[in-house]
Amino acid sequence: MRLVPWSPDDLVRRLDDVVAVYGEAMGYRADLLEARRGYIATHVRRPGFRAVATLTTDGHLAGFGYGYHSEPGQWWHDQVHRALDPAARRSWFTDCFEVVELHVRPPMQGHSLGARQLRALLTMADGRRTLLSTPEADEQRSRAWRLYRRFGFVDVLRHFRFPGDERDFAVLGRDLPLPPPAPAP
């Protein structure tokens, strides 16, 4: 496996693979995936866009992650911003890097690919803070939740419903920059 930074062009070139990994990881229906394809293609033009990909030795996409600077007028930003009180808005959305997507194909999960992608993405990120959303789940059983907690993400908003999705989500955040990784034992 090889972790590589991706430019906007790299992501767009592999958009079919990105949407397939996204669909597998999130368990979304095919009709929702087609809508996401258009959103993802426009995200690459956002300020502060950063992306990473994990490629297998034969070049298949095992996982990816991307984000950008969160700003008013962006759908996710506006949904979450409205749900927070004024103090939380000022705190979390001042100079914020939004982790938009971070996914690993389910058969390849559990091998630290997501952790390497998240560390690389947040190391490349511009901003004082970072936010992300994830489906609500049992924190002890969910790989995603365990990953975010290991990285020091804290609760910002819980049991939040985004329009068009019937599931509850949590919004999690942490300060940037990340501390250096702990030395291997």
Secondary structure by P-SEA (a helix, b strand, c coil): cbbbbbcaaaaaaaaaaaaaaaaaaacccaaaaaaaaaaaaaacccccccbbbbbcccccccccccccccccccaaaaaaaaaccaaaaaacccbbbbbccccccccccccaaaaaaaaaaaaaccccccccccccccccccaaaaaaaaacccccccccccccccbbbbbbccccccccccccc
